[in-house]
C-alpha cells in the first residue's frame, strides 16, 4: 500500500514528463545538435559522398552572433516593441480600471468587445488590416505600408489584437481585490481617480509585470504580422525580424544549421531580457531582495 502511495505522484507526472520530453526537450536538443554541424561539399557536390555533415563546434553560433542582418532585425523589433508594449499595456490598464469603476455601464458588452479581437487568428487579423492599409482599398488613402509607416502599421495590428488579453488579466486581478478596500478609501474622501492611482494600480503591479514579460516574449517572436504583410509592400524584407531570418535560412535557402544557431541566439536573448526584467522589478513588485 505504501509503495502505491509513493508511486502515485510519479504516475500523475508521467504524461507531463513524456510530453515535455517529446515536444520540448528533444527539439531543443536537436536544435543544439544542428547548430554545431554543417554540410561540407566536395567538388561539384555531385555523386555519393560529395556532401557530408561535419562537426563545426561553435562556428555557427559565432556567425549568428556577428550577423549584421540579424542585429538589424533586432533593431527593427526594438522600435516595434517600444511602440507595442507602451500602447498595448497602457490601454489594457486603462480599460481594466474603467471596467472596474463603480459607475461603469455596459460592462459585460465592453469586456466582450475589447477582448474579441484577441480571438481573431493572427493571420486573419493581419490580412484584414493589410487590405485596409492598401491605398487602393483604404478609406483614408494614406501610405500605411510605406517604409516610414509600416512599423507603426504592424504595431497597430499587434495592439488591436493584444489589448483584450492583457486587459482581461488585469481586470481579473482587480475583481479579486476585496471591495472593502474601496469603501474604506471612499469613506476617507478619496475620489475614483485617487482610488485607481493609490489603491488599484499598486495592487496590480505583479499582474502588470506578468503581462509585460509575456508581451516582451511575444514581441521578440514577432513573425505573423511582417510575414503576412510582406506580399503587400516592398518595405518589409525577408529578414525584417529575427524569426523571419530563421524561416528564410531554414526553408528558403535550406541552411538548417545556420537557422538552428540563430534560433539559439533568439532564445538566449529572450531569456536574458525576461529574467533581467524580472530581476530588476521583483524587489518592488514581490518584496524580494535583488
ABEGO torsion letter per residue (X at the ends): XAAAAAAAAAAAAAAAAAAAAAAAAAAAAAAAAAAABBBBBBEAGBEBGABBBBBAEAAAAAAAAABAAAAAAAAAAAAAAAAAAAAAAAAAAAAAAAAABAABBGAAAAAAAAAAAAABBAAAAAAAAAAAABAAABAAGBBAABAAAAAAAAAAAAAAAAAAAAAAAAAAAAAABBAAAAAAAAAAGBBAAAAAAAAAAAAAAAAAAAAAAAAAAAAAABAAAAAAAAAABAABBAAABAAAAAAAAAAAAGBAAAAAAAAAAAAAAAAAAAAAAAAAAAAAAAGBBX
